């Protein structure tokens, strides 16, 4: 049985009960930005002992369809001598990505994990920034009108 979920310590967790493997995954920085280097970290543990599994090799695939075209990037033959490995990736667009890793011992595949990564659109930030100048302009106009009314009232 396999599942991908967030654990309390900011790692996503993928469990493969058939192989008794747990893959922990996180990325840095935690706030993802398009076209900025992101380190993708993996820890491969024995599900029963929670200890890292030594002498592994991994293949990592980052895939998305967020721009309307399938995009795939591969990292091949990544060494995980003490069950820990990482790769550096630049997410090219906003949207949903899938990080897939195939982990092997010397001779056999021992785990296949699929982990989601979301690059949030900056449109929420842009809309907030575009509303701020409009709000400031409304306040300035309101204060100007109020000042004009006060001056006109004093002259009368």
TORKOL-4160 file (C-alpha; in steps of 0.2 Angstrom, whole numbers, padded with zeros to 4 digits, m for minus):
156
<pt num="1" X="0000" Y="0000" Z="0000"/>
<pt num="2" X="0007" Y="0017" Z="m0005"/>
<pt num="3" X="0002" Y="0035" Z="0000"/>
<pt num="4" X="0009" Y="0052" Z="m0001"/>
<pt num="5" X="0005" Y="0064" Z="0013"/>
<pt num="6" X="0013" Y="0078" Z="0023"/>
<pt num="7" X="0020" Y="0074" Z="0040"/>
<pt num="8" X="0021" Y="0086" Z="0054"/>
<pt num="9" X="0039" Y="0090" Z="0052"/>
<pt num="10" X="0037" Y="0097" Z="0034"/>
<pt num="11" X="0042" Y="0082" Z="0025"/>
<pt num="12" X="0031" Y="0073" Z="0013"/>
<pt num="13" X="0030" Y="0055" Z="0016"/>
<pt num="14" X="0028" Y="0040" Z="0004"/>
<pt num="15" X="0026" Y="0023" Z="0011"/>
<pt num="16" X="0028" Y="0007" Z="0001"/>
<pt num="17" X="0022" Y="m0007" Z="0013"/>
<pt num="18" X="0026" Y="m0021" Z="0000"/>
<pt num="19" X="0045" Y="m0016" Z="0001"/>
<pt num="20" X="0044" Y="m0009" Z="0019"/>
<pt num="21" X="0052" Y="0007" Z="0013"/>
<pt num="22" X="0048" Y="0025" Z="0018"/>
<pt num="23" X="0053" Y="0040" Z="0007"/>
<pt num="24" X="0054" Y="0057" Z="0015"/>
<pt num="25" X="0054" Y="0072" Z="0004"/>
<pt num="26" X="0056" Y="0090" Z="0006"/>
<pt num="27" X="0062" Y="0105" Z="m0004"/>
<pt num="28" X="0072" Y="0121" Z="0000"/>
<pt num="29" X="0068" Y="0135" Z="0000"/>
<pt num="30" X="0050" Y="0131" Z="0007"/>
<pt num="31" X="0042" Y="0146" Z="m0003"/>
<pt num="32" X="0045" Y="0140" Z="m0021"/>
<pt num="33" X="0049" Y="0153" Z="m0034"/>
<pt num="34" X="0048" Y="0150" Z="m0053"/>
<pt num="35" X="0066" Y="0150" Z="m0061"/>
<pt num="36" X="0075" Y="0150" Z="m0044"/>
<pt num="37" X="0086" Y="0135" Z="m0038"/>
<pt num="38" X="0076" Y="0123" Z="m0028"/>
<pt num="39" X="0085" Y="0108" Z="m0018"/>
<pt num="40" X="0074" Y="0092" Z="m0018"/>
<pt num="41" X="0079" Y="0082" Z="m0003"/>
<pt num="42" X="0075" Y="0063" Z="m0001"/>
<pt num="43" X="0078" Y="0051" Z="0014"/>
<pt num="44" X="0075" Y="0033" Z="0011"/>
<pt num="45" X="0072" Y="0023" Z="0027"/>
<pt num="46" X="0067" Y="0005" Z="0032"/>
<pt num="47" X="0049" Y="0006" Z="0037"/>
<pt num="48" X="0051" Y="m0005" Z="0052"/>
<pt num="49" X="0067" Y="0002" Z="0059"/>
<pt num="50" X="0066" Y="0020" Z="0053"/>
<pt num="51" X="0084" Y="0019" Z="0049"/>
<pt num="52" X="0092" Y="0025" Z="0032"/>
<pt num="53" X="0095" Y="0012" Z="0020"/>
<pt num="54" X="0113" Y="0012" Z="0013"/>
<pt num="55" X="0121" Y="0011" Z="m0004"/>
<pt num="56" X="0106" Y="0016" Z="m0015"/>
<pt num="57" X="0105" Y="0023" Z="m0032"/>
<pt num="58" X="0090" Y="0034" Z="m0038"/>
<pt num="59" X="0083" Y="0041" Z="m0053"/>
<pt num="60" X="0072" Y="0057" Z="m0051"/>
<pt num="61" X="0059" Y="0063" Z="m0064"/>
<pt num="62" X="0051" Y="0080" Z="m0062"/>
<pt num="63" X="0035" Y="0081" Z="m0073"/>
<pt num="64" X="0022" Y="0094" Z="m0076"/>
<pt num="65" X="0008" Y="0098" Z="m0088"/>
<pt num="66" X="0005" Y="0115" Z="m0081"/>
<pt num="67" X="0010" Y="0125" Z="m0096"/>
<pt num="68" X="m0002" Y="0115" Z="m0108"/>
<pt num="69" X="0013" Y="0104" Z="m0114"/>
<pt num="70" X="0020" Y="0089" Z="m0105"/>
<pt num="71" X="0037" Y="0094" Z="m0098"/>
<pt num="72" X="0049" Y="0081" Z="m0090"/>
<pt num="73" X="0066" Y="0082" Z="m0083"/>
<pt num="74" X="0077" Y="0068" Z="m0077"/>
<pt num="75" X="0091" Y="0065" Z="m0065"/>
<pt num="76" X="0099" Y="0048" Z="m0068"/>
<pt num="77" X="0111" Y="0038" Z="m0057"/>
<pt num="78" X="0110" Y="0049" Z="m0041"/>
<pt num="79" X="0120" Y="0041" Z="m0027"/>
<pt num="80" X="0112" Y="0039" Z="m0010"/>
<pt num="81" X="0126" Y="0031" Z="0000"/>
<pt num="82" X="0118" Y="0033" Z="0017"/>
<pt num="83" X="0100" Y="0033" Z="0011"/>
<pt num="84" X="0100" Y="0052" Z="0008"/>
<pt num="85" X="0101" Y="0061" Z="m0008"/>
<pt num="86" X="0096" Y="0078" Z="m0016"/>
<pt num="87" X="0095" Y="0086" Z="m0033"/>
<pt num="88" X="0094" Y="0104" Z="m0038"/>
<pt num="89" X="0080" Y="0109" Z="m0050"/>
<pt num="90" X="0073" Y="0126" Z="m0057"/>
<pt num="91" X="0054" Y="0125" Z="m0059"/>
<pt num="92" X="0050" Y="0134" Z="m0075"/>
<pt num="93" X="0032" Y="0138" Z="m0073"/>
<pt num="94" X="0018" Y="0140" Z="m0060"/>
<pt num="95" X="0007" Y="0125" Z="m0057"/>
<pt num="96" X="0007" Y="0107" Z="m0051"/>
<pt num="97" X="0022" Y="0096" Z="m0053"/>
<pt num="98" X="0025" Y="0077" Z="m0049"/>
<pt num="99" X="0042" Y="0072" Z="m0042"/>
<pt num="100" X="0044" Y="0053" Z="m0045"/>
<pt num="101" X="0059" Y="0044" Z="m0039"/>
<pt num="102" X="0064" Y="0026" Z="m0043"/>
<pt num="103" X="0076" Y="0019" Z="m0029"/>
<pt num="104" X="0087" Y="0004" Z="m0032"/>
<pt num="105" X="0099" Y="m0006" Z="m0022"/>
<pt num="106" X="0114" Y="m0013" Z="m0031"/>
<pt num="107" X="0103" Y="m0025" Z="m0041"/>
<pt num="108" X="0085" Y="m0022" Z="m0038"/>
<pt num="109" X="0072" Y="m0009" Z="m0038"/>
<pt num="110" X="0066" Y="m0006" Z="m0020"/>
<pt num="111" X="0054" Y="0008" Z="m0021"/>
<pt num="112" X="0045" Y="0020" Z="m0033"/>
<pt num="113" X="0038" Y="0036" Z="m0025"/>
<pt num="114" X="0028" Y="0050" Z="m0032"/>
<pt num="115" X="0027" Y="0066" Z="m0023"/>
<pt num="116" X="0017" Y="0082" Z="m0028"/>
<pt num="117" X="0024" Y="0099" Z="m0028"/>
<pt num="118" X="0014" Y="0115" Z="m0031"/>
<pt num="119" X="0021" Y="0131" Z="m0037"/>
<pt num="120" X="0008" Y="0144" Z="m0032"/>
<pt num="121" X="0004" Y="0157" Z="m0045"/>
<pt num="122" X="0009" Y="0175" Z="m0041"/>
<pt num="123" X="m0007" Y="0182" Z="m0047"/>
<pt num="124" X="m0014" Y="0183" Z="m0029"/>
<pt num="125" X="0001" Y="0193" Z="m0025"/>
<pt num="126" X="m0001" Y="0204" Z="m0041"/>
<pt num="127" X="m0019" Y="0207" Z="m0038"/>
<pt num="128" X="m0016" Y="0212" Z="m0020"/>
<pt num="129" X="m0002" Y="0224" Z="m0026"/>
<pt num="130" X="m0013" Y="0231" Z="m0040"/>
<pt num="131" X="m0027" Y="0234" Z="m0027"/>
<pt num="132" X="m0016" Y="0243" Z="m0015"/>
<pt num="133" X="m0012" Y="0258" Z="m0027"/>
<pt num="134" X="m0031" Y="0259" Z="m0032"/>
<pt num="135" X="m0035" Y="0259" Z="m0013"/>
<pt num="136" X="m0022" Y="0273" Z="m0010"/>
<pt num="137" X="m0029" Y="0283" Z="m0024"/>
<pt num="138" X="m0046" Y="0282" Z="m0017"/>
<pt num="139" X="m0040" Y="0287" Z="0000"/>
<pt num="140" X="m0031" Y="0302" Z="m0008"/>
<pt num="141" X="m0046" Y="0307" Z="m0018"/>
<pt num="142" X="m0057" Y="0305" Z="m0003"/>
<pt num="143" X="m0046" Y="0316" Z="0008"/>
<pt num="144" X="m0045" Y="0329" Z="m0005"/>
<pt num="145" X="m0064" Y="0330" Z="m0007"/>
<pt num="146" X="m0066" Y="0331" Z="0012"/>
<pt num="147" X="m0053" Y="0344" Z="0013"/>
<pt num="148" X="m0062" Y="0354" Z="m0001"/>
<pt num="149" X="m0078" Y="0352" Z="0008"/>
<pt num="150" X="m0070" Y="0358" Z="0025"/>
<pt num="151" X="m0062" Y="0373" Z="0016"/>
<pt num="152" X="m0078" Y="0378" Z="0007"/>
<pt num="153" X="m0088" Y="0376" Z="0023"/>
<pt num="154" X="m0076" Y="0388" Z="0033"/>
<pt num="155" X="m0077" Y="0401" Z="0019"/>
<pt num="156" X="m0096" Y="0402" Z="0020"/>
